[in-house]
Amino acid sequence: MSDRVVHFELPYDDGQRARSFYKEAFGWQLQDMPDGEYTLVMSGPSGDEGPTEPGFINGGLNVRSSHPAPGPVIVVDVPDIEGKLARIEAAGGAVVVGKQPVGDMGFVAYVRDPEGNVLGLWETARAG
């Protein structure tokens, strides 16, 4: 199923402060990525493929200076980012950041809706 919310991103100014807050306030599990700026957030039981129980999504903390929006962003799973970008623009939205690879996992892009909200798009890499 596509076009569903699958991830969230929260920008921070002070990484240690943000990680400490979310761990203490919500009990979320955090995993720093090698780049030192991005932290994976597991908001519930998770395995290698993500959440292992229905009803929640995982997310990430990202340094605000490299984040495409000043506030939280929801990320929507789409089968084809380029096709979805065209559809978003036709519907009155705008591309903020075009399709970018995320390692060998997939691709991300960011768009702005007509109300000024920034959303992320995620396309999982095809195997093979």
C-alpha positions as a LaTeX table, in Angstrom:
\begin{tabular}{lrrr}
\hline
Residue & $x$ (\AA) & $y$ (\AA) & $z$ (\AA) \\
\hline
Met1 & 0.00 & 0.00 & 0.00 \\
Ser2 & 1.33 & 3.43 & $-0.86$ \\
Asp3 & 0.52 & 7.04 & $-0.06$ \\
Arg4 & 0.45 & 6.33 & 3.66 \\
Val5 & 2.38 & 8.05 & 6.44 \\
Val6 & 5.39 & 5.87 & 7.22 \\
His7 & 7.89 & 8.12 & 9.01 \\
Phe8 & 8.31 & 11.40 & 10.88 \\
Glu9 & 11.23 & 13.81 & 11.17 \\
Leu10 & 11.86 & 16.25 & 14.00 \\
Pro11 & 14.52 & 18.97 & 13.56 \\
Tyr12 & 16.79 & 19.97 & 16.44 \\
Asp13 & 19.25 & 22.70 & 17.33 \\
Asp14 & 20.99 & 20.75 & 20.11 \\
Gly15 & 21.23 & 17.04 & 19.33 \\
Gln16 & 22.11 & 15.88 & 22.83 \\
Arg17 & 19.24 & 17.88 & 24.32 \\
Ala18 & 16.75 & 16.53 & 21.74 \\
Arg19 & 17.86 & 12.91 & 22.13 \\
Ser20 & 17.71 & 13.18 & 25.91 \\
Phe21 & 14.23 & 14.74 & 25.80 \\
Tyr22 & 12.64 & 12.13 & 23.51 \\
Lys23 & 14.28 & 9.24 & 25.33 \\
Glu24 & 13.22 & 10.49 & 28.77 \\
Ala25 & 9.78 & 11.88 & 27.87 \\
Phe26 & 8.54 & 9.04 & 25.66 \\
Gly27 & 10.96 & 6.16 & 26.24 \\
Trp28 & 11.81 & 6.03 & 22.54 \\
Gln29 & 14.85 & 4.03 & 21.46 \\
Leu30 & 17.42 & 6.10 & 19.59 \\
Gln31 & 20.20 & 5.07 & 17.22 \\
Asp32 & 22.75 & 7.62 & 16.01 \\
Met33 & 23.73 & 7.34 & 12.36 \\
Pro34 & 27.41 & 7.52 & 11.31 \\
Asp35 & 27.02 & 11.07 & 9.91 \\
Gly36 & 26.51 & 12.34 & 13.47 \\
Glu37 & 23.58 & 14.56 & 12.50 \\
Tyr38 & 20.75 & 12.06 & 12.03 \\
Thr39 & 19.29 & 9.86 & 14.77 \\
Leu40 & 16.84 & 7.05 & 14.04 \\
Val41 & 13.87 & 6.98 & 16.41 \\
Met42 & 12.04 & 3.76 & 17.25 \\
Ser43 & 8.72 & 4.72 & 18.83 \\
Gly44 & 7.79 & 1.10 & 19.62 \\
Pro45 & 8.91 & $-2.49$ & 19.05 \\
Ser46 & 11.01 & $-2.64$ & 15.89 \\
Gly47 & 13.03 & $-5.07$ & 13.83 \\
Asp48 & 15.32 & $-4.73$ & 10.84 \\
Glu49 & 12.33 & $-3.90$ & 8.60 \\
Gly50 & 10.82 & $-1.29$ & 10.95 \\
Pro51 & 7.89 & $-1.51$ & 13.39 \\
Thr52 & 6.89 & $-5.04$ & 14.38 \\
Glu53 & 3.43 & $-4.09$ & 15.67 \\
Pro54 & 0.67 & $-2.15$ & 13.90 \\
Gly55 & $-0.32$ & 1.29 & 15.08 \\
Phe56 & 2.90 & 3.26 & 15.14 \\
Ile57 & 5.65 & 4.55 & 12.90 \\
Asn58 & 9.31 & 5.26 & 13.46 \\
Gly59 & 11.10 & 8.47 & 12.66 \\
Gly60 & 14.22 & 10.50 & 13.01 \\
Leu61 & 15.86 & 13.54 & 14.55 \\
Asn62 & 17.83 & 15.76 & 12.18 \\
Val63 & 19.90 & 18.89 & 12.68 \\
Arg64 & 17.70 & 21.87 & 11.83 \\
Ser65 & 20.28 & 23.56 & 9.59 \\
Ser66 & 20.13 & 20.65 & 7.12 \\
His67 & 16.40 & 19.94 & 7.50 \\
Pro68 & 14.03 & 21.07 & 4.72 \\
Ala69 & 11.51 & 22.59 & 7.17 \\
Pro70 & 11.69 & 24.50 & 10.45 \\
Gly71 & 9.23 & 22.12 & 12.15 \\
Pro72 & 8.16 & 18.47 & 12.14 \\
Val73 & 7.67 & 16.69 & 8.83 \\
Ile74 & 5.55 & 13.65 & 8.06 \\
Val75 & 6.84 & 11.32 & 5.36 \\
Val76 & 4.52 & 9.56 & 2.89 \\
Asp77 & 5.41 & 6.31 & 1.13 \\
Val78 & 4.96 & 6.55 & $-2.66$ \\
Pro79 & 5.70 & 4.03 & $-5.42$ \\
Asp80 & 7.27 & 6.62 & $-7.76$ \\
Ile81 & 8.62 & 9.92 & $-6.43$ \\
Glu82 & 8.99 & 11.57 & $-9.83$ \\
Gly83 & 5.40 & 10.77 & $-10.78$ \\
Lys84 & 4.16 & 11.99 & $-7.40$ \\
Leu85 & 6.17 & 15.24 & $-7.69$ \\
Ala86 & 4.43 & 15.98 & $-11.00$ \\
Arg87 & 1.04 & 15.22 & $-9.46$ \\
Ile88 & 1.79 & 17.44 & $-6.44$ \\
Glu89 & 2.81 & 20.35 & $-8.66$ \\
Ala90 & $-0.34$ & 19.90 & $-10.79$ \\
Ala91 & $-2.41$ & 20.03 & $-7.59$ \\
Gly92 & $-0.83$ & 23.36 & $-6.54$ \\
Gly93 & 2.10 & 22.15 & $-4.45$ \\
Ala94 & 5.81 & 22.84 & $-4.96$ \\
Val95 & 9.01 & 20.80 & $-4.85$ \\
Val96 & 11.31 & 21.87 & $-2.00$ \\
Val97 & 14.01 & 19.20 & $-2.48$ \\
Gly98 & 13.94 & 16.89 & $-5.50$ \\
Lys99 & 14.52 & 13.14 & $-5.45$ \\
Gln100 & 17.67 & 12.22 & $-3.49$ \\
Pro101 & 19.12 & 8.75 & $-2.77$ \\
Val102 & 19.32 & 7.51 & 0.83 \\
Gly103 & 22.08 & 4.94 & 0.70 \\
Asp104 & 20.82 & 1.77 & $-0.95$ \\
Met105 & 17.51 & 1.90 & 0.98 \\
Gly106 & 15.55 & 4.22 & $-1.30$ \\
Phe107 & 14.89 & 7.83 & $-2.19$ \\
Val108 & 13.49 & 10.90 & $-0.47$ \\
Ala109 & 12.06 & 14.22 & $-1.69$ \\
Tyr110 & 10.34 & 17.12 & 0.06 \\
Val111 & 7.35 & 19.13 & $-1.12$ \\
Arg112 & 5.33 & 22.10 & 0.10 \\
Asp113 & 1.54 & 22.00 & 0.03 \\
Pro114 & $-0.49$ & 25.11 & $-0.91$ \\
Glu115 & $-0.79$ & 25.95 & 2.82 \\
Gly116 & 2.99 & 26.09 & 3.30 \\
Asn117 & 3.39 & 22.72 & 5.06 \\
Val118 & 6.43 & 20.64 & 4.10 \\
Leu119 & 5.98 & 16.89 & 3.63 \\
Gly120 & 8.51 & 14.21 & 2.82 \\
Leu121 & 8.08 & 11.55 & 0.15 \\
Trp122 & 9.72 & 8.12 & 0.43 \\
Glu123 & 10.28 & 5.60 & $-2.37$ \\
Thr124 & 11.78 & 2.26 & $-1.34$ \\
Ala125 & 14.59 & 1.04 & $-3.59$ \\
Arg126 & 13.64 & $-1.87$ & $-5.80$ \\
Ala127 & 15.55 & $-5.08$ & $-5.17$ \\
Gly128 & 17.95 & $-6.27$ & $-7.83$ \\
\hline
\end{tabular}
